[in-house]
Amino acid sequence: MSDAATGAASPSGSAPAEAGRRVAAQTAAAPDHDASYDGSEPLKKKQKKNRSSMSKVRGRRGALKAFKSLPLDLVLDICSYLDPADLYVLSNTSKVFRAVVTSPSSAQLWIDARATVGLPELQLPMTDLQYAALLFGRGCQFCDRKNAGKPEVYFRARICSACLKSEFVCPDTPKGVSILCDVAPRAHVGTILLAASTNPHSREGRLVHLTQIIKLDRELKEAFPEANYVDSLCLETLLHDRYGWREAGEPVNPFQKWVVDTRKPVRDARRADGDALTQWLKTQELAKVASKSDIRSRRKADLEARFKAQGFGPADFIREWQNDPLVKKPELLTERTWARAQPILREKLIGIRTKARTDGMRSCFVTASRQRPVLTKMGFTAQVAVTLPTVVRLVADNSPSAAGWELFNANDDAIFDEAVAVVASRMQEMIRLVAAAHAEVRQGREQAVEFSDAMEGLDYNSVDLPRLPSWIPRNRETPIDAEPEQMFAFLDSHALSAFRCRKCNGVFSGLSAAQHATRNYVACVPPNPHNRVDVAEWLPIGGTGLYGLDTDARTLLRTLKLNELANSIELECSDRSYKVSAERYGIEMPEEEMYFVTFTRKCDCGTIHGQNFAMINSFLSEHWATKPGHAVTVTPVVEYSRAFRIQVNAAENEANRAKTRNAFDYFGFGIHDD
């Protein structure tokens, strides 16, 4: 019996205590023919009588008649090619095979079989069949469960987790000590120390079997009733090597001599066998993992070769594909499994190729579109470009194995021609809206239509209405005959280029409006997954939807009025401190960059709003759009631009640092070394 020092997981709940009381009662009532049990082998459950395999054969003398007639040497020669696991399975097949592998002449057969798999020979022997059942069996030896997990090689039994919790306790914990006191009150001093245990090296603690504890306690009390506390200290020294062998001294009584001569060699042999078997199991696990890894590599290589024949390249077999369960499955590829996996993996490869090509073409478009301001300033981004029909067709074409950048470089002219055509169609729609608003203002002037607005003094005749260029048709039926650059220039600089965002009611100039309605981080753009905007939904113009750009006579008149107010004011700020500082430090900047115009909107209800003319935003806010009964006075105010103020502040800071800078104050903190 092994003593063990540290073992398995502590049992939880009251199951061990109840089991202990139950086994104590059963042991007390049991006959005494097991009193000689020494605990070197785990108790075996009572097995049902096996039926012979020949009893299942009807109408014949038996399926194994020919096998029984073979010479024993020939049978053993055939079995010599089997490993221990196969021999164990063969022993459970029929009585005939069991008789062959358990006969005295089969001893060398088992030794050779264990040598083929590297199994160590035990110092504390077991029968060949018990040895094989410990390592290659499946069922629990304490209950009827068919799967007991890994073997407990130190206890030499296969134990399921349920039996570990109910039939075993940890003697090194307070709870385990309490349970052992219940099942074995006034236990012998050597009972716990000499009991066989599970893995003594386990982090959770060693476990002992309650039934064995009870029987061993009874045996020790009958054989060595005179053992006392001094003997327990001797056992601690001998078995746990706590103070060394010399400190223990020579055994002085029969109990100590019995422990030294009989029990300690058994304990040491059992522990050495457990260590060797644990190392063998770890080696088998590593070999199993290595074997699976090799099978996976061969399967992946076979799949790649088959898909390369279909036109896919190494760039398609990325980590996402390699981590697919159908690729990582530890099973060699057959024609049957290939037929099932091929459609699924091919679809995944097509998706990977499509995404890679799309990303490549998107990157190329970002770089190449910088040379085309018509696209960039109108907000036609790469996220929109990848949805162009030409790009979609190239990406979906699986005949070539070219990468995205290769496809883009080979078809860049067609892609940009299509992109410019889309942008030109949107610019034509914007220009037609401007023409319609312009016609509405002219019609209002000619017919003297009454016009009321919250903006004080605004009507059809209060502003100068610029003329439309001659190339802009006056009706929607006439096509616009103009180059994209010509339309772009009109939207970029013409005074009539003003549009309203239907989502936020903000008013912007033509290009600013297009950029506002196409920025993905602005709330005025419809939500799109992964910032992918379909070209058909990009920059909606007109209509009645929630998103997009629109314009009308009111928007046009307000924009023209604000432009007149901004142009009529002198560009001079009331606060001259920044300008004086700029003159002192020699900072020069054009007036249009030095100043910017803001508007203060004061409603007759007392509300005041300041707005930046550079963005002309929120001129259709609630007081303007929904409450026409209010009157709003707009006053232009001139302020210094942010860029101008930054330059002046930087010059002042540098001048202040120069006053205090010396050799010991390089950074100009004003600290002097006294």
C-alpha positions in Angstrom: 0.0 0.0 0.0 1.2 3.5 -0.9 0.9 6.3 1.6 1.0 9.3 -0.8 1.6 12.8 0.4 -0.5 15.1 -1.8 -3.4 13.9 -3.9 -6.6 14.6 -5.8 -9.5 17.1 -5.5 -11.3 17.5 -2.2 -14.8 16.0 -2.2 -17.7 18.4 -1.9 -21.0 18.2 -0.1 -22.1 15.5 2.3 -21.8 12.6 -0.2 -18.4 11.3 1.2 -19.7 11.3 4.7 -22.9 9.5 3.8 -20.9 7.0 1.7 -18.5 6.5 4.6 -21.3 5.6 7.0 -22.8 3.3 4.4 -19.6 1.4 3.7 -18.9 1.3 7.5 -22.3 -0.5 8.0 -21.7 -2.8 5.0 -18.2 -3.7 6.2 -19.5 -4.5 9.7 -22.1 -6.8 8.3 -19.9 -8.4 5.7 -18.2 -11.8 6.2 -14.7 -11.9 7.3 -13.2 -13.6 4.3 -11.7 -10.3 3.0 -9.9 -9.5 6.2 -6.6 -10.4 4.6 -7.0 -7.8 1.9 -3.8 -5.6 2.0 -5.0 -2.9 -0.3 -2.3 -3.5 -3.0 -5.0 -3.9 -5.6 -8.3 -2.0 -5.9 -11.5 -3.9 -5.3 -13.2 -5.2 -8.4 -16.9 -5.0 -8.9 -18.9 -8.2 -9.5 -19.1 -8.9 -13.2 -21.9 -10.5 -15.0 -21.3 -13.8 -16.7 -20.3 -13.3 -20.3 -22.1 -15.2 -23.0 -19.9 -17.1 -25.4 -19.7 -15.6 -28.9 -20.4 -19.1 -30.3 -23.8 -19.2 -28.5 -25.0 -16.5 -30.8 -24.4 -18.7 -33.9 -27.4 -20.8 -34.8 -27.4 -23.7 -37.2 -23.7 -24.1 -37.1 -21.2 -25.8 -34.8 -19.6 -22.4 -34.1 -17.9 -19.6 -36.0 -14.6 -20.2 -34.3 -14.3 -23.9 -35.1 -11.6 -23.3 -37.7 -9.7 -21.0 -35.3 -9.8 -23.6 -32.5 -8.2 -26.1 -34.8 -5.1 -24.0 -35.4 -1.9 -24.8 -33.6 -1.3 -22.7 -30.5 2.1 -21.5 -31.8 0.5 -20.2 -35.0 -2.2 -18.4 -33.0 0.5 -16.8 -30.8 2.5 -15.8 -33.8 -0.5 -14.1 -35.3 -1.2 -12.3 -32.0 2.5 -11.2 -31.8 1.6 -8.4 -34.3 -0.9 -6.8 -31.9 -0.2 -4.2 -29.3 -1.6 -4.4 -25.7 -4.7 -2.4 -26.5 -5.6 -4.9 -29.3 -4.9 -7.9 -27.1 -7.2 -6.4 -24.4 -9.9 -5.9 -26.9 -9.4 -9.4 -28.2 -9.7 -10.8 -24.7 -13.2 -9.3 -24.4 -14.3 -10.7 -27.7 -15.0 -14.3 -26.7 -14.0 -17.0 -24.3 -11.8 -18.6 -26.9 -9.7 -15.5 -27.4 -9.6 -14.8 -23.7 -8.2 -18.2 -23.1 -5.5 -17.6 -25.6 -4.3 -14.3 -24.2 -4.5 -15.4 -20.6 -2.8 -18.8 -20.9 0.7 -19.2 -19.3 2.3 -19.5 -22.8 1.1 -15.9 -23.6 3.3 -14.2 -21.0 6.0 -13.4 -23.6 3.4 -12.3 -26.0 2.3 -9.5 -23.5 5.9 -8.6 -22.8 6.7 -8.1 -26.5 3.4 -6.2 -27.0 4.2 -3.8 -24.2 7.7 -3.3 -25.6 6.4 -2.3 -29.0 4.5 0.7 -27.4 7.2 1.5 -24.8 5.2 0.5 -21.7 7.4 0.0 -18.7 7.5 -3.2 -16.8 6.1 -2.8 -13.2 8.1 -3.2 -10.0 4.9 -4.2 -8.2 3.4 -6.7 -10.7 -0.1 -7.0 -11.9 -1.5 -9.6 -14.2 -1.2 -8.9 -17.9 -4.9 -8.5 -18.3 -5.2 -6.2 -15.2 -2.4 -4.1 -16.6 -4.1 -3.7 -20.0 -7.5 -3.0 -18.4 -6.0 -0.2 -16.3 -4.6 1.6 -19.3 -6.9 0.6 -22.2 -10.2 -0.1 -20.4 -13.0 2.3 -20.4 -15.5 1.5 -17.6 -15.3 2.6 -14.0 -14.2 -0.2 -11.6 -16.5 1.1 -8.8 -19.8 1.5 -10.7 -21.5 0.7 -13.9 -20.5 3.8 -15.8 -19.0 3.0 -19.3 -16.5 5.9 -19.4 -14.2 6.6 -16.5 -11.9 9.0 -18.3 -8.2 8.7 -17.6 -6.8 5.9 -15.4 -5.6 6.6 -11.8 -2.3 4.9 -12.2 -1.2 5.4 -8.6 -4.3 3.8 -7.2 -4.2 1.3 -10.1 -7.9 1.6 -11.0 -10.1 3.4 -13.4 -12.4 5.7 -11.4 -15.1 8.0 -12.7 -15.6 11.5 -11.3 -18.8 10.6 -9.5 -17.1 7.8 -7.6 -14.1 10.1 -6.7 -16.6 12.5 -5.1 -18.7 9.9 -3.3 -16.2 7.1 -2.4 -12.9 9.0 -1.8 -11.9 11.7 0.6 -8.8 13.8 1.1 -7.2 13.1 4.5 -5.2 16.3 4.5 -8.2 18.7 4.7 -10.4 19.4 7.8 -13.5 18.1 6.0 -11.7 14.9 5.0 -10.5 14.4 8.6 -14.0 14.8 9.9 -15.3 12.2 7.5 -12.6 9.7 8.3 -13.3 10.2 12.0 -16.9 9.2 11.3 -16.2 6.1 9.3 -13.1 5.0 11.4 -13.3 6.4 14.9 -10.2 5.9 17.0 -8.3 4.7 13.9 -5.0 2.9 14.2 -2.0 5.2 14.0 -0.9 3.7 10.7 -4.3 3.6 8.9 -4.1 6.9 7.1 -0.4 6.8 6.5 -0.4 3.3 5.0 -3.5 3.5 3.0 -3.2 3.5 -0.8 -4.0 6.9 -2.4 -4.5 8.5 -5.7 -1.8 10.7 -7.3 0.4 12.0 -4.5 1.8 14.8 -6.7 -1.6 16.2 -7.5 -2.2 19.9 -6.8 -5.6 19.3 -5.3 -4.5 16.7 -2.7 -4.3 12.9 -2.5 -7.5 10.9 -2.0 -8.0 7.6 -0.1 -10.8 5.0 -0.6 -13.2 4.8 2.4 -13.8 1.1 2.1 -10.1 0.3 2.1 -9.6 2.7 5.1 -12.2 0.7 7.2 -10.7 -2.7 6.3 -7.1 -1.6 6.7 -7.9 -0.1 10.1 -9.5 -3.3 11.3 -6.5 -5.4 10.1 -4.0 -3.1 11.8 -5.9 -3.1 15.1 -6.0 -6.9 15.0 -2.3 -7.4 14.0 -0.7 -4.5 15.9 -2.9 -3.3 18.7 0.1 -2.0 20.7 1.1 0.7 18.2 1.1 4.2 19.7 1.9 7.8 18.9 5.7 7.2 18.8 5.1 4.7 16.0 3.1 7.3 14.1 6.1 9.6 14.3 8.3 6.9 13.0 6.0 6.3 10.1 6.0 10.0 9.3 9.8 9.9 9.2 10.1 6.7 7.1 7.3 7.2 4.6 7.3 11.0 4.2 11.1 11.4 4.4 10.5 14.3 6.7 13.7 14.1 8.8 15.7 11.6 6.7 16.3 7.9 7.2 19.1 8.3 9.7 16.9 10.3 12.1 14.3 7.5 12.1 16.7 5.0 13.6 16.3 1.2 13.5 12.9 -0.3 13.9 12.4 -1.3 17.5 9.0 -3.2 17.6 7.1 -5.6 15.3 5.0 -2.9 13.8 7.9 -0.8 12.7 9.7 -3.8 11.4 6.7 -4.9 9.4 6.4 -1.4 7.9 10.1 -1.3 6.9 10.2 -4.8 5.6 6.8 -5.1 3.9 4.8 -1.9 3.5 7.5 0.6 2.5 8.9 -1.4 -0.4 5.3 -1.9 -1.7 4.7 1.8 -1.3 7.9 2.8 -3.1 7.3 0.3 -5.9 3.7 1.5 -6.4 4.8 5.1 -6.5 7.7 4.4 -8.9 5.2 2.5 -11.2 2.8 5.4 -11.0 5.5 7.9 -12.0 6.6 5.7 -14.9 3.0 5.2 -16.2 2.2 8.9 -15.8 5.2 9.7 -17.9 4.2 7.1 -20.5 0.6 8.6 -20.7 2.1 12.1 -21.2 4.3 10.7 -24.0 1.2 9.1 -25.6 -0.7 12.3 -25.4 2.1 14.2 -27.1 2.4 11.5 -29.8 -1.3 11.7 -30.4 -1.2 15.5 -30.7 1.8 15.2 -33.1 0.0 12.6 -35.1 -3.1 14.8 -35.4 -0.9 17.7 -36.4 0.7 15.6 -39.2 -2.7 14.5 -40.4 -4.0 18.0 -40.5 -0.9 19.2 -42.4 -1.4 16.4 -45.0 -5.1 17.2 -45.3 -4.5 20.9 -45.7 -1.8 20.3 -48.4 -4.2 17.9 -50.3 -7.0 20.5 -50.2 -4.7 23.3 -51.4 -3.5 21.1 -54.3 -7.1 20.4 -55.3 -8.2 24.0 -55.1 -5.0 25.2 -56.9 -6.1 23.1 -59.8 -9.4 25.1 -59.8 -7.6 28.4 -60.2 -7.0 29.5 -56.7 -3.6 30.7 -55.6 -1.4 30.8 -52.5 -2.7 34.2 -51.6 -6.2 32.8 -51.1 -5.2 30.2 -48.5 -5.0 32.7 -45.6 -5.3 32.0 -41.9 -9.1 32.4 -42.0 -9.3 29.5 -44.4 -6.7 27.4 -42.6 -8.6 27.7 -39.3 -11.8 26.4 -40.9 -13.0 23.2 -39.1 -13.2 21.4 -42.4 -9.6 22.2 -43.1 -8.3 21.5 -39.5 -10.2 18.2 -39.2 -7.7 15.5 -38.2 -8.8 13.1 -40.9 -7.2 12.3 -44.2 -9.0 13.5 -47.3 -10.9 10.9 -49.3 -13.1 11.2 -52.4 -16.2 11.0 -50.2 -15.2 13.7 -47.8 -13.9 15.8 -50.6 -17.3 15.7 -52.3 -18.9 17.0 -49.1 -16.3 19.6 -48.2 -15.5 21.0 -51.7 -18.7 23.2 -52.2 -18.4 24.7 -48.7 -14.7 25.4 -48.9 -14.9 26.7 -52.4 -17.5 29.2 -51.4 -15.3 30.3 -48.5 -12.3 30.7 -50.8 -14.4 32.8 -53.2 -15.4 35.0 -50.3 -11.8 35.4 -49.2 -10.7 36.2 -52.7 -13.5 38.7 -53.1 -12.7 40.5 -49.9 -9.0 40.6 -50.7 -9.6 41.9 -54.2 -12.0 44.5 -52.9 -9.5 45.7 -50.3 -6.8 45.9 -52.9 -8.9 47.9 -55.3 -10.1 50.2 -52.6 -6.5 51.0 -51.6 -5.5 51.6 -55.2 -8.5 53.9 -55.8 -7.6 56.0 -52.7 -4.1 56.6 -54.1 -5.1 57.2 -57.7 -8.2 59.3 -57.0 -6.0 62.1 -55.6 -5.2 63.2 -59.1 -8.9 63.7 -59.8 -10.3 66.6 -57.7 -13.8 66.1 -59.2 -14.1 62.8 -57.3 -12.5 63.8 -54.0 -14.2 67.1 -53.6 -17.6 65.6 -54.4 -17.1 63.0 -51.7 -16.9 60.0 -54.0 -14.8 57.8 -51.8 -13.3 54.3 -52.2 -16.1 52.8 -50.2 -18.4 53.9 -53.0 -16.0 53.0 -55.8 -15.9 49.3 -54.8 -19.7 49.1 -55.6 -19.3 50.3 -59.2 -20.6 47.7 -61.6 -17.1 47.4 -63.3 -15.4 46.8 -60.0 -18.0 44.3 -58.9 -17.7 42.4 -62.1 -13.9 42.3 -61.9 -14.0 41.1 -58.3 -16.5 38.4 -58.9 -14.6 37.0 -62.0 -12.9 33.8 -60.8 -11.3 32.9 -64.1 -8.0 34.8 -63.4 -6.2 34.5 -60.2 -4.9 38.1 -60.2 -4.8 40.2 -57.1 -6.9 43.3 -56.6 -4.2 45.8 -57.4 -3.4 43.9 -60.6 -7.0 44.0 -61.7 -7.2 47.7 -60.9 -4.1 48.7 -62.8 -5.3 46.8 -65.8 -8.8 48.4 -65.8 -8.2 51.8 -64.1 -9.4 53.8 -67.1 -12.7 52.0 -67.2 -13.2 52.3 -63.4 -12.5 56.1 -63.3 -14.6 56.7 -66.4 -17.5 55.0 -64.7 -16.9 56.9 -61.4 -16.7 60.3 -63.2 -20.0 59.4 -65.0 -21.7 58.7 -61.7 -20.4 62.0 -60.2 -21.4 63.9 -63.3 -25.0 62.6 -63.1 -25.2 63.8 -59.5 -23.8 67.2 -60.4 -26.4 67.4 -63.2 -29.2 66.7 -60.7 -27.8 69.4 -58.3 -27.6 71.9 -61.2 -31.2 71.1 -62.2 -32.3 71.8 -58.6 -30.5 75.2 -58.8 -32.2 76.0 -62.1 -35.6 75.1 -60.7 -35.1 77.4 -57.6 -33.8 80.2 -59.9 -36.9 79.9 -62.1 -39.1 80.0 -59.0 -37.5 83.2 -57.8 -37.9 84.8 -61.3 -41.5 83.7 -61.5 -42.2 85.2 -58.1 -40.7 88.5 -59.2 -42.6 88.6 -62.5 -45.9 87.6 -61.0 -45.4 89.7 -57.8 -46.0 86.7 -55.6 -46.2 87.6 -51.9 -43.3 86.2 -50.0 -42.9 86.1 -46.2 -40.0 84.9 -44.2 -38.7 85.1 -40.7 -35.6 86.9 -42.0 -36.3 90.5 -41.7 -36.7 92.4 -45.0 -36.4 89.3 -47.2 -38.6 88.9 -50.3 -38.2 88.2 -54.0 -36.9 91.7 -54.8 -34.7 92.3 -51.8 -31.6 90.7 -53.4 -29.8 90.8 -56.7 -30.5 87.5 -58.6 -27.4 86.4 -60.6 -27.9 85.0 -64.0 -27.5 81.3 -64.8 -24.8 80.3 -67.2 -26.0 79.8 -70.7 -25.2 76.1 -70.8 -27.7 75.4 -68.0 -31.1 74.5 -69.5 -34.2 76.2 -68.2 -36.3 73.0 -68.1 -35.7 69.5 -67.0 -36.3 67.9 -70.4 -33.3 69.6 -72.1 -30.1 67.7 -71.5 -27.1 69.4 -69.9 -24.3 69.7 -72.4 -21.3 70.4 -70.3 -18.1 68.7 -69.2 -17.7 67.5 -65.6 -15.1 70.1 -65.0 -17.5 72.9 -66.1 -20.2 71.7 -63.8 -17.7 71.2 -61.0 -16.5 74.9 -61.3 -20.1 76.1 -61.2 -20.9 74.2 -58.0 -17.6 75.3 -56.5 -17.8 79.0 -56.9 -21.1 80.3 -58.2 -23.3 82.3 -55.8 -26.4 80.3 -56.7 -24.8 77.0 -55.6 -26.6 76.6 -52.2 -28.2 73.4 -51.0 -30.1 72.3 -47.9 -29.5 69.0 -46.1 -32.9 67.4 -45.5 -31.6 65.6 -42.4 -30.2 68.5 -40.4 -31.7 71.5 -42.4 -28.2 73.0 -42.7 -27.4 75.1 -45.8 -24.1 74.6 -47.6 -22.4 75.7 -50.8 -22.3 73.1 -53.6 -19.1 71.2 -52.8 -19.5 71.6 -49.0 -23.0 70.2 -49.3 -21.8 67.2 -51.3 -19.0 66.5 -48.7 -21.5 67.0 -45.8 -23.9 64.5 -47.3 -21.2 61.8 -48.0 -19.1 61.8 -44.8 -19.6 58.5 -43.0 -18.9 60.0 -39.6 -21.7 62.6 -40.0 -25.2 61.7 -38.8 -26.7 63.0 -42.1 -25.5 59.9 -44.0 -27.7 56.8 -44.0 -26.2 54.0 -41.9 -24.2 51.5 -44.0 -22.6 48.2 -42.8 -18.8 48.5 -42.8 -19.0 52.0 -44.3 -19.8 50.3 -47.6 -22.1 52.7 -49.6 -23.8 51.4 -52.7 -23.3 53.6 -55.7 -27.0 53.7 -56.4 -27.6 55.2 -52.9 -24.7 57.6 -52.8 -25.5 61.3 -52.6 -29.3 61.3 -53.1 -30.4 64.6 -54.8 -34.0 65.8 -54.5 -36.9 63.5 -53.6 -38.7 63.2 -50.3 -36.4 60.9 -48.3 -34.9 61.6 -45.0 -31.4 61.9 -46.3 -30.0 63.9 -49.3 -29.7 67.4 -50.6 -32.4 69.8 -51.8 -32.9 73.5 -52.6 -35.7 75.9 -53.2 -36.4 79.6 -53.7 -36.3 80.3 -49.9 -32.9 78.7 -49.5 -31.6 80.6 -52.5 -32.9 84.0 -51.3 -31.5 83.5 -47.8 -28.1 82.5 -49.1 -28.0 85.5 -51.5 -29.0 87.9 -48.7 -26.3 86.6 -46.3 -23.7 86.9 -49.1 -24.8 90.6 -49.6 -24.5 91.3 -45.9 -21.1 89.6 -45.7 -19.8 91.6 -48.7 -21.2 94.9 -47.5 -19.3 94.9 -44.2 -15.8 96.2 -43.8 -13.3 93.5 -42.9 -12.1 95.1 -39.7 -12.4 93.6 -36.2 -13.4 95.8 -33.3 -10.7 94.2 -31.2 -7.4 95.4 -32.6 -5.1 93.7 -30.1 -4.3 90.8 -32.4 -3.7 93.1 -35.4 -1.3 95.3 -33.3 0.6 92.2 -32.1 0.8 90.9 -35.7 2.4 94.2 -36.8 4.8 94.1 -33.9 6.0 90.6 -34.8 5.9 91.1 -38.6 3.1 88.7 -39.3 1.4 89.3 -42.7 -1.7 87.5 -44.0 -4.3 88.4 -46.6 -7.5 89.9 -45.3 -9.7 87.0 -46.6 -7.5 84.7 -44.5 -7.1 87.0 -41.5 -10.8 87.6 -41.0 -14.1 85.6 -41.2 -17.6 86.8 -41.0 -20.2 85.4 -38.5 -23.8 86.3 -38.2 -25.7 87.1 -35.0 -29.4 86.1 -35.4 -31.7 87.8 -32.9 -35.3 86.7 -32.8 -38.0 89.0 -31.5 -38.6 86.5 -28.7 -35.2 87.3 -27.4 -33.2 84.2 -28.7 -29.8 85.0 -30.1 -27.7 82.6 -32.2 -24.2 83.2 -33.6 -23.4 81.4 -36.9 -20.2 81.1 -38.9 -20.7 82.3 -42.4 -18.0 79.9 -43.7 -20.5 77.1 -43.3 -23.8 79.0 -43.5 -25.4 76.4 -41.3 -28.8 76.1 -39.5 -30.5 78.9 -41.3 -33.6 76.8 -41.4 -33.8 76.1 -37.7 -37.0 75.9 -35.8 -37.6 79.7 -35.6 -37.0 80.1 -39.3 -38.8 77.1 -40.6 -41.7 76.2 -38.3 -42.5 79.6 -36.8 -42.9 82.1 -39.6 -44.6 84.5 -37.3 -41.3 85.4 -35.7 -39.0 88.1 -37.0 -35.2 87.4 -37.0 -32.7 90.2 -37.4 -29.3 89.1 -38.9 -26.2 91.1 -38.1 -22.8 90.4 -39.6 -19.8 90.4 -37.3 -16.1 90.3 -38.3 -13.7 88.1 -36.2 -10.2 87.0 -36.5 -9.6 83.6 -38.1 -8.3 80.7 -36.1 -5.1 80.4 -38.2 -4.3 84.1 -37.7 -4.8 83.9 -33.9 -2.6 80.8 -33.7 0.3 82.6 -35.5 0.0 85.6 -33.2 -0.1 83.6 -30.0 2.9 81.5 -31.1 4.9 84.7 -31.8 4.0 86.1 -28.4 5.0 82.9 -26.6 8.3 82.8 -28.4 9.1 86.4 -27.5 8.3 85.8 -23.8 10.5 82.7 -23.7 13.4 84.7 -25.3 13.3 87.2 -22.5 14.0 84.6 -19.8 16.1 82.1 -21.8 19.7 81.5 -20.7 22.2 78.7 -20.7 20.6 77.0 -17.7 17.0 77.5 -19.0 17.0 76.1 -22.5 13.3 75.6 -22.6 12.4 79.1 -21.5 10.7 78.3 -18.2 12.1 81.5 -16.6 14.2 79.7 -14.0 17.6 81.4 -13.2 20.6 79.7 -11.6 21.6 81.8 -8.6 
